[in-house]
Amino acid sequence: MKKLLLLLIIITTVGCNQTGVTIVEFEDEKSNAIRGHYEHYLNNDIDGLKKLWADDDKIVLFLGSVEQTPLSELIGLIGVQHAAFDNIQMLNIQGADEPIYVETKAYESGQTWTNTWFKWSAVGKTSGNLIEFPAHISFRWENGEIVEEVHLFDPTLMNQELALVPAQVKMMQIEN
């Protein structure tokens, strides 16, 4: 019996001291902050979005490319999207009446990422077409701020609608 108890203690001790463990959370502070961040996006609230972003010179963005994109370009794109589309939504990828999927992972390396999956949906103001596509956005955190974003989606349908928006409307949205 003593040997069995000793074996159980050893297994528990070794199991609790594992390396290479990634912690995944779904209702944590960072996951909930991203849900709020998306509400700011849906409301075209740039000031609200800026609350989580690190300073412009610290944030790294990848908008469907290996090239880094300045934060100002993302801010301009958000304005143009709201000029070009009505009823912008972020829906559960399965189409169910459920919230979008959000998880935060704390890696052994010390990096923390919040990952999201959703279906982006909107109606083009010019064409009247419903545009939908799956999207994945990941956010890397440092000191409670977003310092890196990776956006993965096929922008073809969105770009087709954006091409229909008059240039002067695009410039007004980018300048704001």
C-alpha positions as CSV (number, residue, x, y, z in Angstrom):
1,M,0.0,0.0,0.0
2,K,2.9,2.4,0.8
3,K,4.4,1.7,-2.6
4,L,1.2,2.5,-4.3
5,L,0.8,5.7,-2.4
6,L,4.4,6.7,-3.2
7,L,3.8,5.9,-6.9
8,L,0.7,8.1,-6.9
9,I,2.6,11.0,-5.2
10,I,5.4,10.7,-7.8
11,I,3.0,10.7,-10.7
12,T,1.1,13.7,-9.3
13,T,4.3,15.6,-8.7
14,V,5.7,14.9,-12.2
15,G,2.4,15.7,-13.8
16,C,2.1,19.1,-12.1
17,N,5.6,20.1,-13.1
18,Q,5.3,19.4,-16.8
19,T,7.0,21.7,-19.2
20,G,5.6,22.6,-22.6
21,V,2.2,23.3,-21.3
22,T,-0.1,25.8,-23.0
23,I,-2.9,27.2,-21.0
24,V,-6.1,27.9,-22.9
25,E,-8.9,30.1,-21.5
26,F,-12.2,31.2,-22.9
27,E,-13.8,33.6,-20.4
28,D,-10.6,35.3,-19.2
29,E,-9.9,39.1,-19.1
30,K,-8.1,39.1,-22.5
31,S,-10.8,37.1,-24.3
32,N,-13.5,39.3,-22.9
33,A,-11.4,42.4,-23.9
34,I,-11.3,41.2,-27.5
35,R,-15.1,40.7,-27.5
36,G,-15.4,44.4,-26.4
37,H,-12.8,45.4,-29.0
38,Y,-15.0,43.8,-31.7
39,E,-18.0,45.7,-30.4
40,H,-16.0,48.9,-30.9
41,Y,-15.2,47.7,-34.5
42,L,-18.8,47.0,-35.2
43,N,-19.8,50.5,-33.9
44,N,-16.9,52.1,-35.9
45,D,-15.6,53.4,-32.6
46,I,-11.9,54.1,-33.4
47,D,-11.3,55.7,-30.0
48,G,-12.7,52.6,-28.3
49,L,-10.4,50.4,-30.4
50,K,-7.3,52.5,-29.5
51,K,-7.8,51.6,-25.8
52,L,-6.3,48.1,-26.4
53,W,-3.8,48.9,-29.1
54,A,-0.2,49.7,-28.1
55,D,1.3,52.9,-29.5
56,D,1.4,53.1,-33.3
57,D,5.1,52.5,-33.4
58,K,4.9,49.3,-31.3
59,I,2.0,47.5,-33.0
60,V,2.8,44.9,-35.8
61,L,0.0,44.1,-38.2
62,F,-0.3,41.4,-40.9
63,L,-3.4,41.9,-43.0
64,G,-3.4,38.8,-45.1
65,S,0.3,39.3,-46.1
66,V,3.8,38.6,-44.8
67,E,4.4,42.4,-45.1
68,Q,3.8,44.5,-42.0
69,T,1.0,47.0,-42.2
70,P,0.9,50.3,-40.3
71,L,-1.9,50.7,-37.8
72,S,-3.1,53.8,-39.6
73,E,-3.9,51.7,-42.6
74,L,-6.0,49.4,-40.5
75,I,-7.8,52.4,-39.0
76,G,-8.5,53.8,-42.5
77,L,-9.8,50.4,-43.7
78,I,-12.2,50.2,-40.8
79,G,-13.7,53.6,-41.8
80,V,-13.9,52.6,-45.5
81,Q,-15.6,49.3,-44.5
82,H,-18.3,51.3,-42.6
83,A,-18.7,53.7,-45.6
84,A,-19.1,50.7,-48.0
85,F,-21.2,48.3,-46.0
86,D,-24.4,48.1,-43.9
87,N,-25.2,45.6,-41.2
88,I,-21.6,44.5,-40.6
89,Q,-21.7,41.4,-38.3
90,M,-19.3,38.9,-36.9
91,L,-21.1,35.6,-36.7
92,N,-20.4,32.1,-35.3
93,I,-18.6,30.2,-38.1
94,Q,-21.2,27.4,-38.0
95,G,-23.9,29.9,-38.6
96,A,-25.5,29.0,-35.3
97,D,-27.0,31.6,-33.0
98,E,-23.9,31.4,-30.8
99,P,-21.2,34.0,-30.1
100,I,-18.0,33.9,-32.1
101,Y,-15.2,31.7,-31.0
102,V,-12.6,33.4,-28.8
103,E,-9.8,31.8,-26.9
104,T,-6.6,33.1,-25.2
105,K,-3.5,31.0,-25.0
106,A,-0.6,31.6,-22.7
107,Y,2.4,29.7,-24.0
108,E,5.4,28.5,-22.1
109,S,7.5,31.0,-24.1
110,G,5.8,33.8,-22.3
111,Q,3.8,35.0,-25.3
112,T,0.0,35.3,-24.9
113,W,-2.3,35.3,-27.9
114,T,-6.0,35.7,-28.2
115,N,-7.4,33.8,-31.3
116,T,-10.8,34.4,-32.9
117,W,-12.8,32.7,-35.6
118,F,-15.9,34.1,-37.1
119,K,-17.9,34.7,-40.3
120,W,-17.7,38.3,-41.4
121,S,-21.0,39.4,-42.9
122,A,-22.2,42.7,-44.4
123,V,-24.4,44.1,-47.2
124,G,-22.7,46.3,-49.8
125,K,-24.3,49.8,-49.8
126,T,-23.6,50.2,-53.5
127,S,-24.4,46.8,-54.9
128,G,-26.8,45.5,-52.2
129,N,-25.0,42.2,-52.3
130,L,-24.6,40.1,-49.1
131,I,-20.9,39.5,-48.5
132,E,-19.8,36.7,-46.2
133,F,-16.5,34.9,-45.6
134,P,-14.7,33.1,-42.8
135,A,-12.0,35.0,-40.9
136,H,-9.4,34.4,-38.3
137,I,-7.7,37.2,-36.3
138,S,-5.1,36.6,-33.6
139,F,-3.9,39.3,-31.2
140,R,-0.5,39.1,-29.3
141,W,-0.4,40.8,-25.9
142,E,2.3,42.6,-24.0
143,N,1.7,44.5,-20.8
144,G,-2.1,44.4,-21.3
145,E,-1.9,45.9,-24.8
146,I,-2.3,44.4,-28.3
147,V,1.2,44.6,-29.9
148,E,0.6,42.4,-32.9
149,E,-2.4,41.3,-35.0
150,V,-2.6,38.7,-37.7
151,H,-5.7,38.9,-40.0
152,L,-6.4,35.9,-42.2
153,F,-9.2,35.9,-44.7
154,D,-9.8,36.1,-48.4
155,P,-10.5,39.8,-49.1
156,T,-11.7,39.3,-52.7
157,L,-15.5,39.9,-52.1
158,M,-14.8,42.8,-49.7
159,N,-12.4,44.4,-52.2
160,Q,-15.0,44.1,-55.0
161,E,-17.5,46.1,-53.0
162,L,-14.9,48.6,-51.8
163,A,-14.0,49.2,-55.5
164,L,-17.5,50.5,-56.0
165,V,-17.2,53.1,-53.3
166,P,-16.5,56.6,-54.7
167,A,-12.9,57.7,-54.1
168,Q,-13.9,60.9,-52.3
169,V,-15.8,58.8,-49.7
170,K,-12.8,56.6,-49.2
171,M,-10.5,59.6,-48.7
172,M,-12.9,61.1,-46.1
173,Q,-12.9,57.9,-44.1
174,I,-9.2,57.4,-44.3
175,E,-8.5,61.0,-43.1
176,N,-10.8,60.6,-40.1
